[in-house]
Amino acid sequence: MPVAEASDPAPAESAMPAAEQKDVVDTAIGSPDHTTLVAAVQAAGLVDTLKGAGPFTVFAPTNAAFDALPAGTVDTLLKPESKADLTSVLTYHVVAGNVDAATLTQQIQASGGTATLKTVQGGELKAQVVDGGVTVTDAKGNVAKVTAADLKGSNGVIHVVDKVLMP
């Protein structure tokens, strides 16, 4: 019966009430692999924004992704005088809306193999399926692999990526 199927409960990981589920910021704070990202979000003053209603889709680089940047890049971005640049880089990792893995895959297929995602920063990311996994390419041609998808928060979804994306 279609009506009964439509009201079936969601899988256990998303069945948690929104009031009890962590938002995308608290989800990142709880991850030992995202301490650099969390420090950067705090330094840029984006915590309150990303704790907002959303929904947001965040492509979250790991600590290893930040460590792979040229020496001094992170330290420079975290300086108060670099706040605008840091904000630009971080908001380049955020897409408005709740683009879970299934939706992203559908967008890629519907677009003939490459989906264009408009970032909150104003730039674009290109998503593709490569070797059975999703990759995201930034404006500079850097390709990040999605290493974990669909970490759900009360105000969006996080996809973990292995590179820092640059506008």
URVEN-V236086 format. One record per run of one state. SS is the DSSP state (A for helix, B for strand, O for the rest). FROM is the first residue (numbers start at 1). TO is the last residue. Records with the same first field share a line. If there is no record, write none. Layout:
SS->FROM-TO ; FROM-TO
This chain:
O->1-1 ; 7-11 ; 15-23 ; 30-31 ; 44-46 ; 51-55 ; 62-62 ; 68-72 ; 78-79 ; 92-93 ; 97-100 ; 111-114 ; 120-123 ; 131-132 ; 138-142 ; 154-155 ; 162-167
A->2-6 ; 12-14 ; 24-29 ; 32-43 ; 47-50 ; 63-67 ; 73-77 ; 80-91 ; 101-110
B->56-61 ; 94-96 ; 115-119 ; 124-130 ; 133-137 ; 143-153 ; 156-161
